[in-house]
Amino acid sequence: MNDRSLCHLISQTIQQNPHQRITFAEYMEMALYHPQLGYYAANHGQIGARGDFFTSPHLGQDFGELLAEQFVTLWRVLGQPKPFTLVEMGAGQGLLSHDILSYLQRYHSDCFSCLQYVIVERSAAFVVEQKHRLQLWHSSLQIDWRSLTEIDPNSITGCFFSNELIDAFPVHLVTIAHQKLQEVYVSDRDQAFIEILDQPSTSRLTDYFNLVGIDILTYPEGYRTEVNLAALDWLQAVSDRLKRGFILTIDYGYPAARYYNSRRSQGTLQCYHQHSHHNNPYLHVGTQDITAHVDFTALERQGEQCGLENLEFTQQGLFLMRLGLGDRLMSLSQTEAKTAHDIQTVIRRRDAIHQLINPMGLGGFGVLLQGKQVGSQWVTSG
Ligand SMILES: C[S@@+](CC[C@H](N)C(=O)[O-])C[C@H]1O[C@@H](n2cnc3c(N)ncnc32)[C@H](O)[C@@H]1O
Protein backbone atom coordinates (compact mmCIF):
# COMPACT_ATOMS: atom_id res chain seq x y z
CA MET A 1 0.00 0.00 0.00
CA ASN A 2 2.75 2.34 1.15
CA ASP A 3 4.73 1.22 -1.83
CA ARG A 4 1.89 1.95 -4.30
CA SER A 5 0.97 5.37 -2.91
CA LEU A 6 4.60 6.51 -2.89
CA CYS A 7 4.92 5.28 -6.48
CA HIS A 8 1.83 7.30 -7.29
CA LEU A 9 3.30 10.46 -5.73
CA ILE A 10 6.57 9.99 -7.60
CA SER A 11 4.60 9.52 -10.84
CA GLN A 12 2.70 12.73 -10.17
CA THR A 13 5.98 14.59 -9.69
CA ILE A 14 7.22 13.15 -12.97
CA GLN A 15 4.01 14.24 -14.76
CA GLN A 16 4.30 17.76 -13.36
CA ASN A 17 7.79 18.14 -14.75
CA PRO A 18 7.83 19.90 -18.18
CA HIS A 19 9.97 17.05 -19.58
CA GLN A 20 7.97 14.36 -17.77
CA ARG A 21 11.03 13.08 -15.98
CA ILE A 22 13.04 13.66 -12.83
CA THR A 23 16.69 13.05 -12.10
CA PHE A 24 17.55 9.81 -10.33
CA ALA A 25 18.66 11.96 -7.37
CA GLU A 26 15.14 13.42 -7.15
CA TYR A 27 13.68 9.92 -7.36
CA MET A 28 15.98 8.64 -4.60
CA GLU A 29 15.20 11.70 -2.47
CA MET A 30 11.49 10.85 -2.57
CA ALA A 31 11.97 7.10 -2.12
CA LEU A 32 14.08 7.57 0.99
CA TYR A 33 12.97 10.87 2.49
CA HIS A 34 9.39 11.64 1.51
CA PRO A 35 8.18 12.94 4.90
CA GLN A 36 5.29 10.47 5.19
CA LEU A 37 6.06 7.59 2.85
CA GLY A 38 9.84 7.54 2.34
CA TYR A 39 12.00 4.71 3.63
CA TYR A 40 13.34 6.84 6.51
CA ALA A 41 9.99 8.51 7.31
CA ALA A 42 8.82 5.75 9.59
CA ASN A 43 10.95 3.84 12.02
CA HIS A 44 9.92 0.32 11.08
CA GLY A 45 12.94 -1.43 12.50
CA GLN A 46 14.84 -1.14 9.24
CA ILE A 47 18.28 -1.01 10.91
CA GLY A 48 19.42 -3.87 13.15
CA ALA A 49 19.63 -7.64 13.36
CA ARG A 50 16.03 -8.10 12.24
CA GLY A 51 15.94 -5.18 9.80
CA ASP A 52 17.22 -4.58 6.29
CA PHE A 53 20.83 -3.95 7.29
CA PHE A 54 22.95 -3.31 10.38
CA THR A 55 25.75 -0.87 11.13
CA SER A 56 28.83 -0.91 13.41
CA PRO A 57 26.97 0.38 16.52
CA HIS A 58 24.71 -2.69 16.29
CA LEU A 59 27.71 -4.90 17.02
CA GLY A 60 27.99 -3.78 20.63
CA GLN A 61 29.58 -0.96 22.54
CA ASP A 62 33.19 -1.35 21.40
CA PHE A 63 32.74 0.83 18.33
CA GLY A 64 31.20 3.75 20.25
CA GLU A 65 33.64 3.42 23.14
CA LEU A 66 36.66 3.56 20.85
CA LEU A 67 35.19 6.56 19.03
CA ALA A 68 34.79 8.17 22.45
CA GLU A 69 38.51 7.58 23.07
CA GLN A 70 39.20 9.36 19.78
CA PHE A 71 37.04 12.32 20.85
CA VAL A 72 38.94 12.65 24.14
CA THR A 73 42.18 12.89 22.11
CA LEU A 74 40.63 15.52 19.84
CA TRP A 75 39.40 17.48 22.86
CA ARG A 76 42.93 17.48 24.28
CA VAL A 77 44.43 18.49 20.93
CA LEU A 78 42.13 21.52 20.94
CA GLY A 79 43.33 22.47 24.44
CA GLN A 80 40.36 21.04 26.37
CA PRO A 81 37.84 23.71 25.35
CA LYS A 82 34.57 24.18 27.17
CA PRO A 83 32.19 23.75 25.55
CA PHE A 84 33.54 20.97 23.40
CA THR A 85 30.72 20.22 20.99
CA LEU A 86 30.14 16.85 19.38
CA VAL A 87 27.72 17.05 16.45
CA GLU A 88 26.51 13.63 15.37
CA MET A 89 24.88 13.69 11.94
CA GLY A 90 22.45 10.94 10.93
CA ALA A 91 22.31 9.28 14.34
CA GLY A 92 19.79 6.56 13.39
CA GLN A 93 18.48 4.84 16.49
CA GLY A 94 20.83 6.74 18.81
CA LEU A 95 22.86 3.65 19.72
CA LEU A 96 26.18 5.29 18.95
CA SER A 97 25.35 8.43 20.94
CA HIS A 98 24.33 6.23 23.86
CA ASP A 99 27.61 4.27 23.81
CA ILE A 100 29.77 7.38 23.42
CA LEU A 101 28.05 9.28 26.23
CA SER A 102 27.99 6.33 28.65
CA TYR A 103 31.69 5.75 28.14
CA LEU A 104 32.71 9.41 28.45
CA GLN A 105 30.63 9.87 31.59
CA ARG A 106 32.12 6.78 33.19
CA TYR A 107 35.78 6.97 32.13
CA HIS A 108 36.49 10.57 31.07
CA SER A 109 34.43 12.76 33.36
CA ASP A 110 36.74 15.76 32.66
CA CYS A 111 35.87 15.66 28.97
CA PHE A 112 32.22 14.78 29.69
CA SER A 113 31.88 17.87 31.88
CA CYS A 114 32.90 20.08 28.93
CA LEU A 115 30.61 18.34 26.49
CA GLN A 116 27.72 19.70 24.49
CA TYR A 117 26.01 17.13 22.25
CA VAL A 118 24.09 18.05 19.12
CA ILE A 119 22.24 15.63 16.85
CA VAL A 120 21.40 16.50 13.25
CA GLU A 121 18.83 13.96 12.11
CA ARG A 122 16.60 14.13 9.08
CA SER A 123 14.13 11.40 10.01
CA ALA A 124 11.45 12.54 12.46
CA ALA A 125 10.83 8.92 13.46
CA PHE A 126 14.48 8.42 14.41
CA VAL A 127 14.48 11.69 16.39
CA VAL A 128 11.69 10.23 18.54
CA GLU A 129 13.72 7.07 19.16
CA GLN A 130 16.91 9.05 19.86
CA LYS A 131 15.13 11.26 22.42
CA HIS A 132 13.75 8.20 24.13
CA ARG A 133 17.11 6.41 24.24
CA LEU A 134 19.02 9.47 25.45
CA GLN A 135 16.57 10.69 28.09
CA LEU A 136 18.94 9.31 30.72
CA TRP A 137 21.25 12.27 30.13
CA HIS A 138 18.72 15.08 30.22
CA SER A 139 19.74 16.16 33.71
CA SER A 140 23.52 15.86 33.26
CA LEU A 141 24.17 17.05 29.73
CA GLN A 142 22.89 19.47 27.14
CA ILE A 143 21.70 17.51 24.10
CA ASP A 144 20.12 19.48 21.25
CA TRP A 145 18.42 18.33 18.09
CA ARG A 146 18.96 20.81 15.26
CA SER A 147 19.11 20.96 11.51
CA LEU A 148 22.45 21.99 10.03
CA THR A 149 20.96 25.33 9.00
CA GLU A 150 19.96 26.00 12.62
CA ILE A 151 23.62 25.85 13.66
CA ASP A 152 25.25 29.28 13.35
CA PRO A 153 28.14 29.70 10.91
CA ASN A 154 31.57 29.52 12.51
CA SER A 155 30.09 28.54 15.87
CA ILE A 156 31.30 25.01 16.67
CA THR A 157 34.50 24.15 18.49
CA GLY A 158 34.63 20.39 18.57
CA CYS A 159 33.90 17.60 16.13
CA PHE A 160 31.22 16.91 13.55
CA PHE A 161 31.00 13.16 12.96
CA SER A 162 28.93 10.59 11.11
CA ASN A 163 28.72 6.87 10.55
CA GLU A 164 27.03 5.73 7.33
CA LEU A 165 25.42 9.09 6.63
CA ILE A 166 26.80 10.05 3.23
CA ASP A 167 25.99 6.72 1.61
CA ALA A 168 22.35 7.58 2.33
CA PHE A 169 22.41 10.86 0.35
CA PRO A 170 20.54 10.90 -2.98
CA VAL A 171 22.95 10.51 -5.90
CA HIS A 172 22.83 11.43 -9.57
CA LEU A 173 23.30 8.56 -12.00
CA VAL A 174 25.40 9.17 -15.08
CA THR A 175 26.52 7.05 -18.00
CA ILE A 176 28.67 7.26 -21.10
CA ALA A 177 26.61 7.17 -24.30
CA HIS A 178 27.99 8.07 -27.75
CA GLN A 179 31.21 9.18 -26.03
CA LYS A 180 29.36 11.83 -24.05
CA LEU A 181 28.46 12.14 -20.39
CA GLN A 182 24.71 11.57 -20.07
CA GLU A 183 22.48 11.65 -17.02
CA VAL A 184 19.96 8.94 -16.11
CA TYR A 185 16.44 10.37 -15.59
CA VAL A 186 13.42 8.53 -14.24
CA SER A 187 10.11 8.61 -16.09
CA ASP A 188 7.13 6.27 -16.12
CA ARG A 189 5.26 4.25 -18.66
CA ASP A 190 2.43 1.75 -18.16
CA GLN A 191 2.63 2.19 -14.37
CA ALA A 192 6.32 1.27 -14.25
CA PHE A 193 9.35 3.47 -13.80
CA ILE A 194 11.67 3.65 -16.77
CA GLU A 195 15.05 5.27 -17.30
CA ILE A 196 15.81 7.90 -19.93
CA LEU A 197 19.21 9.26 -20.90
CA ASP A 198 19.78 12.90 -21.73
CA GLN A 199 22.20 15.75 -21.19
CA PRO A 200 23.25 16.32 -17.57
CA SER A 201 20.78 18.38 -15.55
CA THR A 202 23.64 20.49 -14.20
CA SER A 203 27.17 21.36 -15.20
CA ARG A 204 28.18 20.43 -11.65
CA LEU A 205 28.30 16.79 -12.79
CA THR A 206 31.13 17.53 -15.21
CA ASP A 207 32.79 19.80 -12.64
CA TYR A 208 32.67 16.91 -10.18
CA PHE A 209 34.84 14.69 -12.36
CA ASN A 210 37.31 17.55 -12.79
CA LEU A 211 37.36 17.99 -9.02
CA VAL A 212 38.26 14.34 -8.38
CA GLY A 213 40.67 14.09 -11.34
CA ILE A 214 38.71 11.52 -13.37
CA ASP A 215 38.63 11.85 -17.18
CA ILE A 216 35.18 10.35 -17.46
CA LEU A 217 34.94 10.76 -21.26
CA THR A 218 37.67 8.14 -21.70
CA TYR A 219 35.45 5.49 -20.07
CA PRO A 220 33.84 2.77 -22.21
CA GLU A 221 30.42 3.07 -23.80
CA GLY A 222 27.69 2.10 -21.30
CA TYR A 223 29.86 2.78 -18.24
CA ARG A 224 27.47 3.84 -15.50
CA THR A 225 28.15 5.33 -12.11
CA GLU A 226 26.94 7.72 -9.43
CA VAL A 227 27.80 11.27 -8.44
CA ASN A 228 27.03 12.44 -4.91
CA LEU A 229 26.64 16.23 -5.28
CA ALA A 230 24.74 16.35 -1.97
CA ALA A 231 27.93 15.23 -0.21
CA LEU A 232 29.77 18.31 -1.54
CA ASP A 233 26.99 20.64 -0.37
CA TRP A 234 26.87 18.91 3.00
CA LEU A 235 30.63 19.27 3.53
CA GLN A 236 30.48 22.95 2.63
CA ALA A 237 27.65 23.49 5.13
CA VAL A 238 29.47 21.58 7.88
CA SER A 239 32.75 23.34 7.24
CA ASP A 240 31.03 26.75 7.35
CA ARG A 241 29.73 25.93 10.82
CA LEU A 242 33.02 24.62 12.20
CA LYS A 243 35.07 27.31 13.92
CA ARG A 244 37.89 25.09 15.15
CA GLY A 245 38.08 21.33 15.26
CA PHE A 246 37.39 18.22 13.27
CA ILE A 247 35.11 16.40 10.87
CA LEU A 248 35.20 12.62 11.18
CA THR A 249 33.45 10.67 8.44
CA ILE A 250 33.07 6.89 8.52
CA ASP A 251 31.42 5.17 5.58
CA TYR A 252 31.93 2.58 2.94
CA GLY A 253 33.65 3.81 -0.15
CA TYR A 254 36.92 4.35 -1.91
CA PRO A 255 39.23 7.04 -3.23
CA ALA A 256 38.09 8.23 -6.70
CA ALA A 257 40.66 6.19 -8.66
CA ARG A 258 39.25 2.99 -7.16
CA TYR A 259 35.62 4.13 -7.12
CA TYR A 260 35.67 5.06 -10.80
CA ASN A 261 37.58 1.97 -11.85
CA SER A 262 36.59 1.26 -15.45
CA ARG A 263 35.92 -2.38 -14.51
CA ARG A 264 33.24 -1.29 -12.01
CA SER A 265 31.09 -0.60 -15.03
CA GLN A 266 27.71 -0.47 -13.30
CA GLY A 267 28.55 1.69 -10.29
CA THR A 268 28.01 0.94 -6.61
CA LEU A 269 24.29 1.55 -6.13
CA GLN A 270 22.82 -1.07 -3.81
CA CYS A 271 19.39 -1.67 -2.32
CA TYR A 272 18.77 -3.41 0.99
CA HIS A 273 15.57 -5.18 1.84
CA GLN A 274 15.25 -7.67 4.68
CA HIS A 275 18.99 -8.40 4.73
CA SER A 276 19.17 -9.21 1.05
CA HIS A 277 20.69 -6.83 -1.44
CA HIS A 278 20.34 -6.19 -5.14
CA ASN A 279 20.71 -3.24 -7.50
CA ASN A 280 17.14 -2.47 -8.62
CA PRO A 281 16.06 0.85 -7.03
CA TYR A 282 12.57 0.58 -8.55
CA LEU A 283 11.52 -2.39 -6.40
CA HIS A 284 9.98 -2.09 -2.89
CA VAL A 285 9.74 1.69 -3.31
CA GLY A 286 9.75 3.29 0.14
CA THR A 287 10.42 0.03 1.96
CA GLN A 288 13.97 -0.66 0.82
CA ASP A 289 17.14 1.28 1.49
CA ILE A 290 19.05 2.65 -1.50
CA THR A 291 22.71 3.54 -1.02
CA ALA A 292 25.84 4.30 -2.99
CA HIS A 293 29.46 4.08 -1.89
CA VAL A 294 31.24 7.28 -0.90
CA ASP A 295 33.95 8.85 -3.04
CA PHE A 296 36.42 9.95 -0.35
CA THR A 297 38.56 11.88 -2.84
CA ALA A 298 35.56 14.14 -3.46
CA LEU A 299 35.32 14.84 0.28
CA GLU A 300 39.05 15.54 0.47
CA ARG A 301 39.11 17.88 -2.53
CA GLN A 302 35.91 19.66 -1.52
CA GLY A 303 37.30 19.94 2.01
CA GLU A 304 40.42 21.67 0.69
CA GLN A 305 38.22 24.14 -1.18
CA CYS A 306 36.30 24.82 2.04
CA GLY A 307 39.49 25.54 4.01
CA LEU A 308 39.77 22.13 5.69
CA GLU A 309 42.95 20.18 6.11
CA ASN A 310 42.95 16.45 5.34
CA LEU A 311 44.51 14.95 8.46
CA GLU A 312 44.07 11.24 7.97
CA PHE A 313 42.40 8.74 5.68
CA THR A 314 42.47 5.14 6.80
CA GLN A 315 40.35 2.02 7.08
CA GLN A 316 38.02 1.34 9.97
CA GLY A 317 39.89 -1.82 11.03
CA LEU A 318 43.22 0.03 11.32
CA PHE A 319 41.54 3.05 12.91
CA LEU A 320 39.92 0.93 15.63
CA MET A 321 43.10 -1.07 16.24
CA ARG A 322 45.00 2.18 16.79
CA LEU A 323 42.37 3.21 19.33
CA GLY A 324 42.81 -0.02 21.31
CA LEU A 325 40.61 -2.70 19.75
CA GLY A 326 43.55 -5.15 19.76
CA ASP A 327 43.95 -4.72 23.54
CA ARG A 328 40.25 -5.35 23.97
CA LEU A 329 40.51 -8.57 21.97
CA MET A 330 43.51 -9.65 24.02
CA SER A 331 41.82 -9.03 27.35
CA LEU A 332 38.74 -10.84 26.07
CA SER A 333 40.84 -13.92 25.34
CA GLN A 334 42.14 -13.78 28.93
CA THR A 335 38.67 -13.48 30.43
CA GLU A 336 37.79 -16.37 32.66
CA ALA A 337 34.35 -17.45 31.58
CA LYS A 338 32.76 -19.64 34.25
CA THR A 339 29.24 -20.27 33.04
CA ALA A 340 27.83 -21.24 29.68
CA HIS A 341 26.26 -17.79 29.53
CA ASP A 342 29.65 -16.11 30.14
CA ILE A 343 31.22 -18.22 27.42
CA GLN A 344 28.48 -17.28 24.97
CA THR A 345 28.87 -13.59 25.81
CA VAL A 346 32.63 -13.73 25.20
CA ILE A 347 32.18 -15.59 21.91
CA ARG A 348 29.52 -13.14 20.73
CA ARG A 349 31.67 -10.11 21.57
CA ARG A 350 34.74 -11.59 19.94
CA ASP A 351 32.72 -12.30 16.80
CA ALA A 352 31.40 -8.72 16.80
CA ILE A 353 34.92 -7.29 17.15
CA HIS A 354 36.12 -9.42 14.26
CA GLN A 355 33.27 -8.07 12.14
CA LEU A 356 34.28 -4.50 13.02
CA ILE A 357 37.79 -5.10 11.68
CA ASN A 358 37.13 -7.54 8.84
CA PRO A 359 38.75 -5.84 5.81
CA MET A 360 36.15 -7.41 3.50
CA GLY A 361 33.33 -5.87 5.55
CA LEU A 362 33.03 -3.08 8.10
CA GLY A 363 36.80 -3.08 8.70
CA GLY A 364 37.33 -1.93 5.11
CA PHE A 365 35.16 1.18 5.56
CA GLY A 366 36.88 4.51 4.98
CA VAL A 367 37.61 6.82 7.90
CA LEU A 368 38.39 10.41 6.96
CA LEU A 369 39.52 12.98 9.51
CA GLN A 370 39.54 16.60 8.40
CA GLY A 371 40.36 19.60 10.51
CA LYS A 372 40.19 23.36 10.74
CA GLN A 373 42.71 25.42 12.70
CA VAL A 374 44.28 22.31 14.25
CA GLY A 375 47.11 21.37 11.86
CA SER A 376 50.35 21.41 13.79
CA GLN A 377 48.71 20.47 17.09
CA TRP A 378 47.25 17.38 15.45
CA VAL A 379 50.61 16.35 14.00
CA THR A 380 52.38 16.55 17.35
CA SER A 381 49.78 14.62 19.31
CA GLY A 382 48.01 12.44 16.73
C1 LIG B 1 22.26 4.34 7.27
S1 LIG B 1 21.56 5.26 8.57
C2 LIG B 1 22.92 5.26 9.75
C3 LIG B 1 22.47 5.48 11.17
C4 LIG B 1 23.56 5.47 12.24
N1 LIG B 1 24.56 6.48 12.02
C5 LIG B 1 24.20 4.11 12.38
O1 LIG B 1 25.40 4.02 12.16
O2 LIG B 1 23.48 3.17 12.73
C6 LIG B 1 21.56 6.91 7.92
C7 LIG B 1 21.03 7.93 8.89
O3 LIG B 1 21.24 9.23 8.33
C8 LIG B 1 20.04 9.99 8.42
N2 LIG B 1 20.13 11.04 7.39
C9 LIG B 1 20.11 10.90 6.05
N3 LIG B 1 20.30 12.08 5.43
C10 LIG B 1 20.47 13.00 6.41
C11 LIG B 1 20.72 14.40 6.43
N4 LIG B 1 20.84 15.09 5.30
N5 LIG B 1 20.86 15.01 7.62
C12 LIG B 1 20.75 14.31 8.77
N6 LIG B 1 20.50 12.97 8.83
C13 LIG B 1 20.36 12.32 7.66
C14 LIG B 1 18.97 8.94 8.25
O4 LIG B 1 17.71 9.39 8.68
C15 LIG B 1 19.54 7.85 9.16
O5 LIG B 1 19.33 8.15 10.51
The ligand as an SDF file (V2000), in Angstrom:
LIG
                    3D

 27 29  0  0  0  0  0  0  0  0999 V2000
   22.2640    4.3370    7.2730 C   0  0  0  0  0  0  0  0  0  0  0  0
   21.5550    5.2610    8.5740 S   0  0  0  0  0  0  0  0  0  0  0  0
   22.9210    5.2640    9.7460 C   0  0  0  0  0  0  0  0  0  0  0  0
   22.4730    5.4830   11.1670 C   0  0  0  0  0  0  0  0  0  0  0  0
   23.5620    5.4720   12.2430 C   0  0  0  0  0  0  0  0  0  0  0  0
   24.5610    6.4820   12.0180 N   0  0  0  0  0  0  0  0  0  0  0  0
   24.1980    4.1150   12.3810 C   0  0  0  0  0  0  0  0  0  0  0  0
   25.4040    4.0160   12.1610 O   0  0  0  0  0  0  0  0  0  0  0  0
   23.4840    3.1680   12.7300 O   0  0  0  0  0  0  0  0  0  0  0  0
   21.5560    6.9100    7.9210 C   0  0  0  0  0  0  0  0  0  0  0  0
   21.0340    7.9340    8.8870 C   0  0  0  0  0  0  0  0  0  0  0  0
   21.2450    9.2320    8.3280 O   0  0  0  0  0  0  0  0  0  0  0  0
   20.0420    9.9910    8.4210 C   0  0  0  0  0  0  0  0  0  0  0  0
   20.1290   11.0370    7.3860 N   0  0  0  0  0  0  0  0  0  0  0  0
   20.1140   10.9040    6.0530 C   0  0  0  0  0  0  0  0  0  0  0  0
   20.2970   12.0850    5.4290 N   0  0  0  0  0  0  0  0  0  0  0  0
   20.4680   12.9970    6.4090 C   0  0  0  0  0  0  0  0  0  0  0  0
   20.7220   14.3960    6.4250 C   0  0  0  0  0  0  0  0  0  0  0  0
   20.8400   15.0950    5.2960 N   0  0  0  0  0  0  0  0  0  0  0  0
   20.8580   15.0060    7.6190 N   0  0  0  0  0  0  0  0  0  0  0  0
   20.7470   14.3050    8.7730 C   0  0  0  0  0  0  0  0  0  0  0  0
   20.4970   12.9730    8.8250 N   0  0  0  0  0  0  0  0  0  0  0  0
   20.3640   12.3240    7.6590 C   0  0  0  0  0  0  0  0  0  0  0  0
   18.9680    8.9380    8.2530 C   0  0  0  0  0  0  0  0  0  0  0  0
   17.7110    9.3910    8.6760 O   0  0  0  0  0  0  0  0  0  0  0  0
   19.5360    7.8530    9.1600 C   0  0  0  0  0  0  0  0  0  0  0  0
   19.3280    8.1460   10.5140 O   0  0  0  0  0  0  0  0  0  0  0  0
  1  2  1  0
  2  3  1  0
  2 10  1  0
  3  4  1  0
  4  5  1  0
  5  6  1  0
  5  7  1  0
  7  8  2  0
  7  9  1  0
 10 11  1  0
 11 12  1  0
 11 26  1  0
 12 13  1  0
 13 14  1  0
 13 24  1  0
 14 15  1  0
 14 23  1  0
 15 16  2  0
 16 17  1  0
 17 18  1  0
 17 23  2  0
 18 19  1  0
 18 20  2  0
 20 21  1  0
 21 22  2  0
 22 23  1  0
 24 25  1  0
 24 26  1  0
 26 27  1  0
M  CHG  2   2   1   9  -1
M  END
$$$$
